[in-house]
């Protein structure tokens, strides 16, 4: 691999490469270092084998202080049919509950409207009574005009 990164320093400088032998030597040194570190950890722990088995081992730094739990990871347990309680009322969601309340309010309003107890129903009934009176008056006028024509024709 070339040293000095992708761009390099100066344009005229020669790139230096690591030979395969050097890479092998570095990898062997890293493996040896890991083995020694692992052996020291085992020697330090002594008879504390429970640390390896304990899933709640302490983590170094800030990781040990923060408790993280993924809510999506929770295993959903299946229930038997005998365990499910059918007598218990089903909890409705907020939207469903609001929709039911809305329907009940609408039905209640329609009942009051049909009984003529709402303001709108009272206004409608008043309008209808005025229209009926006007139609009755118009019908009476027509009757009078017909009677008047008949009397004129007779004379």
C-alpha positions in Angstrom: 0.0 0.0 0.0 1.3 3.5 -0.7 2.1 5.6 2.3 1.1 9.2 2.3 -2.6 8.8 1.4 -4.4 9.2 -1.9 -3.2 12.6 -2.8 0.3 12.4 -1.5 2.4 15.4 -0.4 4.4 16.8 -3.3 4.0 15.9 -6.9 7.5 14.8 -7.5 7.9 12.6 -4.5 8.3 8.9 -4.9 5.7 6.6 -3.3 6.9 4.0 -0.9 5.2 0.7 -0.7 5.2 -1.9 2.1 6.6 -5.2 1.1 4.6 -8.4 1.6 7.2 -9.6 4.1 6.8 -6.5 6.3 3.0 -6.9 6.2 3.3 -10.6 7.3 5.6 -9.5 10.1 3.2 -6.8 11.3 0.3 -9.2 11.3 2.2 -11.8 13.3 3.2 -9.2 15.8 -0.5 -8.1 16.2 -1.6 -11.8 16.7 1.1 -12.2 19.3 0.1 -9.1 21.1 -3.6 -10.2 21.2 -2.6 -13.6 22.6 -0.5 -12.0 25.3 -3.3 -9.6 26.2 -5.8 -12.4 26.4 -3.5 -14.5 28.6 -3.0 -11.5 30.9 -6.7 -11.0 31.2 -7.3 -14.7 32.1 -4.5 -14.6 34.7 -5.8 -11.4 36.3 -9.4 -12.7 36.5 -8.2 -15.8 38.3 -11.2 -17.8 39.4 -13.7 -15.1 38.1 -15.1 -17.3 35.4 -18.6 -15.8 36.0 -17.7 -12.6 34.1 -17.5 -14.5 30.8 -20.8 -16.2 31.4 -22.6 -13.1 32.8 -24.3 -11.3 29.9 -24.6 -8.1 31.9 -20.8 -7.5 32.1 -19.5 -4.0 32.6 -18.5 -2.1 29.5 -15.7 0.4 29.6 -16.3 4.1 29.4 -19.7 5.7 28.7 -21.1 2.5 27.3 -21.3 1.0 30.8 -23.4 4.0 32.1 -26.0 4.0 29.3 -28.7 1.4 29.4 -30.0 0.7 25.9 -33.0 -1.4 25.2 -34.5 -1.9 21.7 -38.3 -1.9 22.1 -38.6 -3.8 18.7 -36.5 -6.6 20.0 -38.9 -7.7 22.7 -40.1 -11.2 22.0 -43.9 -11.4 21.6 -45.2 -14.4 23.6 -48.1 -16.3 22.1 -51.1 -16.8 24.3 -53.2 -19.9 24.6 -56.9 -19.6 23.7 -57.8 -20.5 27.3 -55.7 -17.6 28.6 -57.4 -15.0 26.6 -60.2 -13.2 28.5 -63.2 -12.5 26.3 -65.2 -11.0 29.1 -62.8 -8.0 29.4 -64.0 -5.0 27.3 -61.7 -4.1 24.5 -59.7 -0.9 24.9 -60.5 1.4 22.0 -57.9 3.7 20.5 -58.3 7.4 20.7 -59.5 7.8 17.1 -62.1 5.0 17.5 -63.3 6.4 20.8 -63.7 9.9 19.3 -65.5 8.5 16.3 -68.0 6.7 18.5 -68.6 9.8 20.5 -69.1 11.8 17.3 -71.7 9.3 16.1 -73.5 9.3 19.4 -73.6 13.1 19.5 -74.9 13.1 15.9 -77.7 10.6 16.7 -78.6 12.6 19.9 -78.8 15.8 17.8 -81.0 14.2 15.2 -83.4 13.0 17.9 -83.6 16.5 19.4 -84.0 17.9 15.9 -86.8 15.6 15.1 -88.5 16.5 18.4 -88.1 20.2 17.5 -86.0 21.0 20.5 -82.9 22.4 18.7 -82.4 26.0 17.7 -82.2 25.0 14.0 -85.4 22.9 14.2 -87.2 25.8 15.9 -86.1 28.1 13.1 -87.2 25.6 10.5 -90.6 25.2 12.1 -91.1 28.9 12.3 -90.2 29.3 8.6 -92.6 26.5 7.7 -95.4 28.1 9.6 -94.8 31.4 7.9 -94.8 29.7 4.5 -98.0 27.8 5.3 -99.8 31.1 6.3 -98.6 32.7 3.1 -99.9 29.8 1.0 -103.2 29.8 2.9 -103.6 33.5 2.3 -102.8 33.0 -1.4 -105.3 30.2 -1.6 -108.0 32.4 0.0 -107.3 35.2 -2.4 -107.7 32.8 -5.4 -110.9 31.5 -3.9 -112.2 35.1 -3.5 -111.1 36.0 -7.1 -112.9 32.9 -8.5 -116.0 33.8 -6.5 -115.7 37.4 -7.7 -115.4 36.3 -11.3 -118.3 34.0 -11.0 -120.4 36.7 -9.5 -119.4 39.2 -12.3 -120.1 36.6 -14.9 -123.5 36.0 -13.4 -124.5 39.6 -13.4 
